[in-house]
Amino acid sequence: MRKPKGLPEPLPATCSVPEAGAHFFGVDTPSAYRLARRGIIPVLKTGTRNMVALPRILAARLNHDPDQTAQTKKGAG
């Protein structure tokens, strides 16, 4: 019996758009690219490749904005 394929451990800093779409949104490759064009999947453009920053997508899925947290910590000190 085959084990379902998941994200590797430890989690890499980036992954492809189709991988992010499949693992975090449960969509196929064309739908993942559609979500990336809409800005739902945050994309880092590196030349001709589009990569997804996993910390940013995890924060978005947890309804947590890392930029806002950094600003809050600066103001608290």
N, C-alpha and C positions, 0 to 999 in steps of 0.2 A: 504494500500500500504506500502511495506517495504522500509525503508530508506537504501541506500547503506552503507555497513559497511566501515568505514574508520579508520584511526589511531586515537587513543584516544587523548583527550585534557586534560591536557598538554601532550606533546609528551614524551614518556619514553626514557630512555637512550639507551635501547637495544630492539631488537625484534628478532623474529625467522627468519631463512633464507627464508622459504616460504612466510611469511608476507612481508619481504623486497622485495622479487621478485615480488609479486603481486602488491604492492603499488607503487614501484618506477620503475619497469621495465615492468610491465604488463604481466608477464609470470606465468606459472603454477608451481607446486611444484618441479617436476623433473628438469625443466629448471632452476629454482632458484638455486638448488643444483649444477647444471652444471656450472652456472655462478660463484658460490662460489668457486668451484674447480679451475676455470680458474683465479680467483683473481679479477674478475670484481665486485663482491659483497664482500667487506672486512669483514672477519669473525674473531671473537674472540673465540678461543677454550677454553671452560671451562669444563674440564673433558671430558665427552662423548657428551656434547652439543655444538653446534655451534650457537653463537649469533652474531647479526649484531649490531655494534655501530652506532646508527642513526646519530650522529653529523658527523662521518666520511663519511657515505654514502651520506648525504645531501651535504657536501662539495664537494665530487666527482661529484655529479650530477650537481652542480653549477660551475664546473671547477675551484674549489678553494682548494688549498692544505693548511690545517691548520698548518702543520709542517713548510712549507715555510714561512707563515705569521709570525709565532713565531720567526723564524730566522731573518726575515727582521726587525721586531720590535726591536730585541736585537741589531742589527747593526745600527739602526737609532738613538739610544739613546746615 
